[in-house]
Amino acid sequence: MKNAQPAGDAPRYGRGTGIPNPIDVHVGKRIRMRRLFLGMNQETLANALGLTFQQVQKYEGGANRVGASPLRLMCMAVGSTKL
């Protein structure tokens, strides 16, 4: 495990650091890219998912991690099998 952090070191990103996980940012960018490709705004996507547009905004920015269930719903809402 080359990337494992030594015990006691603070995480470089994640909760409490103010720096989102790069994977969460990547997933959010893909969601945004697909939504914009379809000409859909955040509010329309949020309504299709039963969320607020603020939550979609957080997902797209990587501030909140998208769970498996919401990700599946998003894929269905934007007509994609993958993001």
KEROVEX-487401 format. One line per 10 residues: number of its first residue (from 1); their letters; for each residue x, y, z of C-alpha. Coordinates in Angstrom, 1 decimal. Each point is the difference from the previous one (the first is absolute). Layout:
BEGIN
NUM	a	X Y Z | ... $
This chain:
BEGIN
1	mknaqpagda	0.0 0.0 0.0 | 2.2 2.8 -1.3 | -2.6 2.8 0.5 | -0.9 -0.9 3.6 | 0.5 2.8 2.4 | 2.1 -0.5 3.1 | -1.9 -0.1 3.2 | -0.6 3.5 1.5 | 0.3 1.9 -3.3 | -3.0 2.2 -0.9 $
11	prygrgtgip	-1.8 -1.0 -3.2 | 0.8 2.0 -3.0 | -3.7 0.2 -1.0 | -3.4 -1.0 1.2 | -2.2 0.9 2.9 | 1.2 2.9 2.1 | 2.8 1.0 -2.4 | -2.0 2.3 -2.3 | 1.5 -1.9 -3.0 | -2.3 -2.4 -1.8 $
21	npidvhvgkr	1.1 -3.5 -0.9 | 1.2 0.0 -3.6 | -2.2 -3.0 -0.9 | -3.1 1.9 1.2 | 1.1 3.0 -2.1 | 0.4 -2.2 -3.0 | -3.5 -1.6 0.4 | -1.5 3.5 0.5 | 1.6 1.3 -3.2 | -1.4 -3.0 -2.0 $
31	irmrrlflgm	-3.5 0.7 1.4 | 0.3 3.7 -0.9 | 1.4 -0.8 -3.5 | -2.9 -2.4 -0.8 | -2.6 2.4 1.4 | 1.3 2.9 -2.1 | 0.3 -2.2 -3.1 | -3.8 -0.6 0.4 | -0.7 3.8 0.5 | -1.3 -0.8 3.5 $
41	nqetlanalg	0.3 2.4 2.9 | 0.7 -1.1 3.6 | -3.5 0.7 1.1 | -1.5 -2.3 -2.7 | 2.4 -2.8 1.0 | -0.7 0.5 3.7 | -3.8 -0.2 -0.6 | 0.4 -3.2 -1.9 | 2.0 -1.4 2.9 | -2.2 1.4 2.8 $
51	ltfqqvqkye	2.9 2.2 1.2 | 0.7 3.7 0.3 | 2.2 1.7 -2.6 | 2.4 0.8 2.9 | 0.6 -3.7 0.5 | 0.6 -0.5 -3.7 | 2.4 2.9 0.2 | 1.9 -1.6 2.8 | 0.2 -3.3 -1.8 | 1.4 1.7 -3.1 $
61	gganrvgasp	2.6 1.9 1.9 | 1.1 -3.1 1.9 | -1.0 1.5 3.4 | -2.3 -2.9 0.6 | 0.6 -3.6 -1.0 | -2.6 -1.5 -2.3 | -1.1 -3.4 1.4 | -0.8 -3.0 -2.3 | -3.8 0.5 0.1 | 0.0 3.7 -0.8 $
71	lrlmcmavgs	2.6 -0.7 -2.8 | -2.2 -2.6 -1.5 | -3.0 2.4 0.1 | 2.1 2.7 -1.7 | 1.1 -2.4 -2.7 | -3.7 -0.8 -0.7 | -1.0 3.7 0.1 | 2.6 0.9 -2.6 | -0.4 -3.1 -2.1 | 3.4 -1.5 0.5 $
81	tkl	1.3 -3.3 1.2 | 3.3 1.6 1.0 | 1.3 3.4 1.0 $
